[in-house]
């Protein structure tokens, strides 16, 4: 008998254990409920994330096995990327224009007709940003244009990456490398990348069994979350 996907009728209803997720497609666990800040925080701390609203307008919740994770000590920066970073062609900032970043991430990718980052998704993460738990990493070019970036959620000592974009070549990689180096300084366990891609693998991400990932989260959840806007080393509040 196959597994049944749990319907979440209200935010008072707990998520099922992640072991109940389907193995295919991509660890679908449940559907329904809201995208409230409390629901999102609970989901991430359990190893669950919302991926998209499908045509039935329900939120769908996922917990894939394995889970792609980038650990700070595993970060691999190619010579060409390190050279680009040292050229100082771009200025990287945290949390100065979260709305712009998520709007760019929401634009359909090449050969895609739509986006999973719906208006309700954007509103939910903007709300979470306002609580000080979601963050944007922005790559600005010398003319002041947003050239690339990413956003995600910081809880305990784990950063949950949600989406990234590049308007100019390699700018999402610049954002990711800057974030990983910052996370290392903050003694974070790692960056949850959700699903493996060649782009992430080239930077050192590796697949972790879901049960191992959940154990990592248990360790992360013991730490109090760092709340508020992040600054890169050397930046002041007026930068």
C-alpha positions as CSV (number, residue, x, y, z in Angstrom):
1,X,0.0,0.0,0.0
2,X,1.4,3.4,-1.0
3,X,2.0,6.3,1.3
4,X,-0.8,8.9,1.5
5,X,0.0,12.6,1.4
6,X,-1.2,14.4,4.6
7,X,-3.6,17.3,4.2
8,X,-2.8,20.2,6.6
9,X,-6.1,21.7,7.6
10,X,-4.8,24.4,9.9
11,X,-1.7,25.8,11.4
12,X,-2.5,24.0,14.7
13,X,-2.0,20.7,12.9
14,X,1.5,19.2,13.1
15,X,3.4,18.1,10.1
16,X,3.8,14.3,9.7
17,X,7.3,12.9,10.3
18,X,9.6,13.4,7.4
19,X,10.0,9.7,7.0
20,X,6.4,9.7,5.6
21,X,7.5,11.8,2.5
22,X,7.2,10.2,-0.9
23,X,10.5,9.1,-2.4
24,X,9.3,10.4,-5.7
25,X,8.6,13.1,-6.7
26,X,11.3,14.9,-4.6
27,X,10.0,14.1,-1.2
28,X,6.4,15.4,-1.2
29,X,5.2,15.2,2.4
30,X,2.0,17.2,2.8
31,X,-0.2,19.9,1.3
32,X,-2.4,22.7,2.7
33,X,-2.0,25.1,5.6
34,X,-0.6,28.6,5.4
35,X,2.7,30.3,4.8
36,X,2.7,32.1,8.2
37,X,6.0,32.9,9.8
38,X,5.3,30.4,12.6
39,X,4.5,27.6,10.1
40,X,7.6,28.3,8.0
41,X,9.9,28.3,11.0
42,X,8.4,25.0,12.3
43,X,8.8,23.5,8.8
44,X,12.4,24.4,8.4
45,X,13.3,23.2,11.9
46,X,11.9,19.8,10.9
47,X,13.7,19.6,7.5
48,X,10.6,20.6,5.5
49,X,10.2,23.4,3.0
50,X,7.4,24.8,0.8
51,X,8.3,24.6,-2.9
52,X,5.4,25.9,-4.9
53,X,1.7,26.4,-5.1
54,X,0.3,24.2,-7.8
55,X,-2.8,24.7,-9.8
56,X,-5.0,23.6,-6.9
57,X,-3.7,26.6,-4.9
58,X,-2.6,24.5,-1.9
59,X,0.9,25.0,-0.4
60,X,2.9,21.8,-1.0
61,X,5.5,20.8,1.6
62,X,8.7,18.8,0.8
63,X,11.4,16.8,2.5
64,X,13.7,15.2,-0.1
65,X,16.0,12.3,0.5
66,X,18.9,12.9,0.1
67,X,19.3,16.6,1.0
68,X,21.9,18.8,-0.7
69,X,24.1,20.6,1.8
70,X,27.1,22.9,1.5
71,X,29.3,22.8,4.6
72,X,31.5,25.9,5.0
73,X,34.7,23.8,5.2
74,X,33.8,22.0,1.9
75,X,33.5,25.2,-0.1
76,X,35.4,24.9,-3.4
77,X,36.2,28.2,-5.2
78,X,37.7,27.7,-8.6
79,X,40.7,29.8,-9.7
80,X,38.6,31.8,-12.2
81,X,36.0,32.6,-9.6
82,X,38.6,33.5,-7.0
83,X,40.2,35.8,-9.6
84,X,36.8,37.4,-10.2
85,X,36.2,38.0,-6.5
86,X,39.6,39.7,-6.1
87,X,38.9,42.0,-9.1
88,X,36.3,43.9,-7.0
89,X,34.0,44.4,-9.9
90,X,31.0,44.0,-7.6
91,X,30.0,45.2,-4.2
92,X,28.3,42.5,-2.1
93,X,25.8,43.6,0.6
94,X,23.4,41.8,2.9
95,X,19.8,42.8,3.6
96,X,19.6,46.1,1.8
97,X,17.0,45.2,-0.8
98,X,15.3,41.9,0.0
99,X,12.2,42.7,-2.0
100,X,14.2,43.3,-5.2
101,X,16.1,40.1,-4.7
102,X,13.0,37.9,-4.3
103,X,11.3,39.6,-7.2
104,X,14.3,38.8,-9.4
105,X,14.3,35.2,-8.2
106,X,10.6,34.9,-9.0
107,X,11.1,35.7,-12.7
108,X,10.7,32.6,-14.9
109,X,13.9,30.9,-15.9
110,X,14.9,30.3,-19.5
111,X,12.5,27.8,-21.1
112,X,10.1,28.0,-18.1
113,X,6.6,29.4,-18.5
114,X,6.0,30.2,-14.8
115,X,7.5,30.4,-11.4
116,X,7.0,28.6,-8.1
117,X,7.8,31.9,-6.2
118,X,4.2,33.1,-6.4
119,X,2.9,36.4,-5.0
120,X,1.9,34.6,-1.8
121,X,5.4,33.1,-1.5
122,X,7.0,36.5,-1.9
123,X,4.7,38.0,0.7
124,X,5.5,35.2,3.2
125,X,9.3,35.6,2.9
126,X,9.1,39.4,3.0
127,X,7.2,39.0,6.2
128,X,9.9,36.6,7.5
129,X,12.6,39.1,6.5
130,X,10.8,41.8,8.5
131,X,11.1,39.5,11.6
132,X,14.9,39.4,11.0
133,X,15.1,35.7,10.1
134,X,15.2,35.8,6.3
135,X,18.2,37.4,4.5
136,X,19.2,38.6,1.1
137,X,22.7,38.5,-0.3
138,X,23.0,41.1,-3.1
139,X,25.7,41.6,-5.7
140,X,25.8,45.2,-7.1
141,X,27.8,46.3,-10.0
142,X,29.7,49.6,-10.2
143,X,26.8,51.4,-11.8
144,X,24.5,50.5,-8.9
145,X,22.5,47.8,-10.7
146,X,21.6,44.5,-8.9
147,X,23.6,42.0,-10.9
148,X,22.8,38.8,-8.9
149,X,22.0,37.4,-5.5
150,X,20.1,35.0,-3.4
151,X,17.8,34.8,-0.4
152,X,17.0,32.3,2.4
153,X,16.2,31.7,6.0
154,X,18.6,31.6,9.0
155,X,17.5,29.5,12.0
156,X,19.7,28.3,14.8
157,X,23.0,27.5,13.1
158,X,21.7,26.5,9.7
159,X,21.0,28.7,6.7
160,X,18.2,27.5,4.4
161,X,18.8,28.7,0.8
162,X,15.7,29.3,-1.2
163,X,16.6,30.8,-4.6
164,X,19.3,32.6,-6.5
165,X,19.6,34.6,-9.7
166,X,22.2,36.1,-12.0
167,X,21.7,39.0,-14.4
168,X,25.5,39.1,-15.0
169,X,27.7,36.0,-15.3
170,X,28.7,34.2,-12.1
171,X,27.1,36.8,-9.8
172,X,25.0,34.2,-8.0
173,X,28.2,32.3,-7.3
174,X,29.8,35.4,-5.9
175,X,26.7,35.7,-3.6
176,X,27.0,32.1,-2.5
177,X,30.7,32.2,-1.8
178,X,30.3,35.4,0.2
179,X,27.5,33.8,2.2
180,X,29.4,30.6,2.9
181,X,32.4,32.6,4.2
182,X,30.2,34.6,6.4
183,X,28.5,31.5,7.8
184,X,31.8,30.1,8.6
185,X,32.7,33.1,10.7
186,X,29.4,32.7,12.5
187,X,30.1,29.0,13.2
188,X,27.1,27.8,11.2
189,X,26.8,24.1,10.5
190,X,26.0,24.6,6.8
191,X,23.8,25.8,4.0
192,X,20.8,23.7,3.1
193,X,20.6,23.7,-0.7
194,X,17.6,21.4,-0.9
195,X,18.2,19.7,-4.2
196,X,21.6,19.1,-5.9
197,X,22.5,20.8,-9.1
198,X,25.8,20.8,-11.1
199,X,26.2,24.5,-10.1
200,X,26.1,23.6,-6.4
201,X,28.2,20.5,-6.8
202,X,31.0,22.5,-8.4
203,X,31.1,24.7,-5.3
204,X,31.4,21.6,-2.9
205,X,27.8,20.7,-2.0
206,X,27.2,17.1,-1.2
207,X,24.1,14.9,-0.7
208,X,23.3,14.0,2.8
209,X,20.8,11.3,3.8
210,X,17.6,12.8,5.2
211,X,18.0,11.2,8.6
212,X,21.5,12.6,8.9
213,X,20.2,16.0,7.8
214,X,17.5,15.9,10.5
215,X,20.2,15.1,13.1
216,X,22.1,18.2,11.9
217,X,19.0,20.3,12.4
218,X,18.6,19.0,16.0
219,X,22.1,20.2,16.7
220,X,21.4,23.5,15.0
221,X,18.1,24.1,16.8
222,X,19.8,24.1,20.2
223,X,21.3,27.5,19.3
224,X,19.3,30.7,19.5
225,X,18.7,32.2,16.1
226,X,20.6,35.4,15.1
227,X,17.8,37.9,14.6
228,X,18.2,41.1,12.6
229,X,20.0,42.4,9.5
230,X,23.4,41.1,8.7
231,X,26.5,43.1,7.9
232,X,29.6,42.1,6.1
233,X,32.9,42.6,8.0
234,X,34.0,46.2,7.7
235,X,30.5,47.6,6.8
236,X,28.7,50.1,9.0
237,X,25.0,50.7,9.4
238,X,25.2,53.6,6.9
239,X,26.9,51.6,4.1
